[in-house]
Amino acid sequence: MGPATPCRIPWSVIVAYADRHGHDADQLRRLISAMDDVFLEWTAEQIDKATQKTDGADPE
């Protein structure tokens, strides 16, 4: 098993939160989707950096 893989926050959870707290569900979904995009891109970059470090390491 590898490390945990992040994913998007499910639409159903966003709608439930919006309904419970009186927010506009469509607007909240767009906002969270944009934040998910940034976070997933950053996570992919971190994984690439970690992979490059381990691939380039000298075995002793």
C-alpha positions in Angstrom: 0.0 0.0 0.0 1.3 3.4 -0.9 0.6 6.8 0.7 -2.8 8.3 0.9 -4.0 9.9 -2.3 -5.9 13.2 -1.9 -9.1 13.6 -3.9 -11.8 16.2 -4.4 -14.4 17.0 -1.7 -17.6 15.2 -2.8 -20.4 17.3 -4.2 -22.9 15.7 -1.8 -20.9 16.8 1.2 -20.6 20.4 -0.1 -24.3 20.6 -0.7 -25.1 19.2 2.7 -22.8 21.7 4.3 -24.3 24.6 2.3 -27.8 23.6 3.2 -27.1 23.2 6.9 -25.3 26.6 7.1 -27.4 28.6 4.8 -24.9 29.1 2.0 -25.5 29.0 -1.8 -24.5 25.4 -2.8 -23.5 26.3 -6.4 -21.3 29.1 -5.3 -19.7 27.0 -2.5 -19.1 24.1 -4.9 -17.3 26.4 -7.4 -15.2 27.9 -4.6 -14.2 24.5 -3.2 -13.6 23.1 -6.6 -11.1 25.9 -7.3 -9.4 25.3 -4.0 -9.3 21.5 -4.8 -7.7 22.2 -8.1 -4.9 24.2 -6.5 -4.4 21.7 -3.7 -4.3 18.7 -6.1 -1.8 20.4 -8.3 0.4 21.3 -5.3 0.2 17.7 -4.0 1.2 16.3 -7.4 4.2 18.6 -7.4 5.2 17.5 -4.0 5.0 13.8 -5.0 7.1 14.5 -8.1 9.7 16.3 -6.0 9.8 13.4 -3.5 10.1 10.8 -6.3 12.9 12.7 -8.0 14.8 12.8 -4.6 14.5 9.1 -4.1 15.2 8.2 -7.7 18.4 10.3 -7.6 19.7 9.1 -4.2 22.9 7.1 -4.1 22.3 3.6 -2.7 24.9 2.8 0.0 
